Amino acid sequence: MQERTQKIRETARELLGQGKVDCVLGYTQGSIPMRARPFFATTPDEVDQLCWTGFCTGNLAKLLIGRTDRVAIVAQGCVSRNIVGLIQEGQVVRDHVVVIGVPCLGMLEYRKIEARLPGKDVHEVLEVGDNVTVSGPGFEEVIPRNFIKRDNCTTCMHRNPVISDVLVAEAVDETAGGDLEKVAAPWESFDAAKRWEAFNATFSTCIRCYSCRDACPLCYCHVCFVDESQPQWCGKTQDAADVDTFHILRAFHCAGRCTDCGACESACPMGIKMRRMTSKIEKDVRKLYGYEPGMDVNAKPPMTVFQPNDPEDFVK
Amino acid sequence: MTDKVLSKKQMGSFVEKILEQKDVFAPIMQDKSLVWGAVTSADDMIWDFTNTDLSPKDAFFPQSECLMHCTGCNDHDGETPQGSIFQAEPLLARERVLFNVRPCDARAFWLLDQIFCQDELTHDVYWADKRAKTTLVGLACNDPCSTCFCTSMQCGPHHEEGLDILLVDVGDAFLVRVLTIKGESLAASLPEADQDSVQRAVGCKEHAEKTLAPGPCTDHLASSDVLSLFNAPFWEKVAASCLNCGTCTFCCPTCHCFDIQDEIQGEVSRRVRNWDSCMSWLFTQHASGHNPHNTKMDRVRQRFMHKFSYIPTRRKGAFGCVGCGRCVRLCPVNIDVREVVRLMDDFAANMPIPS
């Protein structure tokens, strides 16, 4: 991690020093342990605040949307795929962006660390190789990285950036090793009634803060359907009908676009597993359309095109 | 009011006795999460915790609350035409006790009492009814966590404002600090505290205050010029990484903004009040199309100005923050309120005094 941080800083210093970009969008150390904060470095003096840790769990592509300046962005595999998606969808101009690519070792889930150390106040986390050393007053615990990775990072299929102008480390194994097919499997095995029950249970603790939507680089509508007021499509209450409407529609809007970056789950203050829904959509898009989102700027996203040989009758 | 004592062994029967007459709520474990919920015995209660992710404000100000309803938009019986006349919702049927409220959350209730019930004309019956029928039993923090900064926010780990009783864990017993008449009636059966327990509670308080990391200085905020602070240069930087989600406002014990919606389904309609958030652009969207908080920066600034400038200006210097640290822990992009307060206070300290 330290090497990646150093190389990100070197690259940022060079890009800003030579006036090639107006800012470098990366992460800085959070104000508390196990957090990182998105950070815009605008001068060479600020680059030493940039860092790379397992807690860089947001999706920086989100903060690229709408910027008109020249931005260098730090991007691991999933984030680079979202940049590709934004280029495909006309939200980002490739030539305005410098991608500082980070071959990714998988991001960490602070809740998993806390769950392993109940009642302990974590002060420091050191990531070295396959292990993570977590310490605080009166304890030091060495945990294998794989045990505390975010769920989506265990089944990641593209850990290396798909586009980059600079790479800050040697390429890593392309996949994380987990079985992506298994993520949606439990849901596929349920009948409709049981699946509905499971959806309701999954979202029962939702407080509708919309952090899942607001962390997601796919969500950039000028007015989100839940914020439409003339007419109002979606109720505002905590009734299951209103809460589920939001989550189900949001998931469908991600079809053929979601890179399984996990930013929604990382952002959720209630620890809701949004991927229970998006994983099935991801699988369907892969199996039915042979498409993986964000791999190729020239590809046409499946939900935007029609093919004469489409097997469905209703589109003919 | 007197100090009483309750041995830990007797907690079960103490709670059992309360349950005969009142509903009891406390932080409990549900699906591996610590949440506020109803308890059926003291065994459900958790005693070793820092705080819940969400504040207990939901007990008085539910996230969605039906304010009134009407039925019979069409009259079928033909005899008693009702039209669409709204009916009041039933008031709280049974008295309640909230157990193990942290002092920061109680201070938030103290503040919200002043906002929901300001005078005869501004008297929120929904808030007032639940408050009147609820007794608050606090649990002092003996081991505050590293994101707590209550002592910077006119509060503290053993703060008493807003509570009816404060429990202090003094080892094998709780010191029961009776603070109001409501508290007195709840603790009527308990024996008076011995000097040893009182002394140990003092020690716990000193230890807790010492454990707290130094919080931000707020000395210059109260006297600062509102407009200068509003126009301070740091807001863009503070807001740069913000996603404008509502996490900070929804987990906050003092955020209290709401949106009122009328809903009709079939022949039943209802008026519902739902939590709203100043982080949302829709919150301030005018019917004209104008939006006074049109940018992300406007909205981020609003939240901090409201807590640390507007509320203190209206409420004799009281901050709209109690230092619970929830937003510090839960913000998806780690915007740390303590850093923002430091920026505001530093700016206020160097602010020219308006002539």
Interface residues (C-beta under 8 A of the other chain):
Chain A: G30 S31 I32 R35 A36 R37 P38 F39 F40 G58 K62 L63 A115 G119 D121 H123 T205 I207 R208 C209 Y210 S211 R213 D214 A215 D227 S229 G235 K236 T237 Q238 D239 S266 A267 P269 M270 G271
Chain B: K32 S33 V35 D48 D53 L54 Q63 S64 C145 S146 T147 A240 S241 L243 N244 C245 G246 T247 T249 F250 C251 D259 Q261 E263 V272 N274 W275 S277 S280 W281 L282 Q285 V328 R329 L330 P332 V333 N334 I335 D336 R338 E339
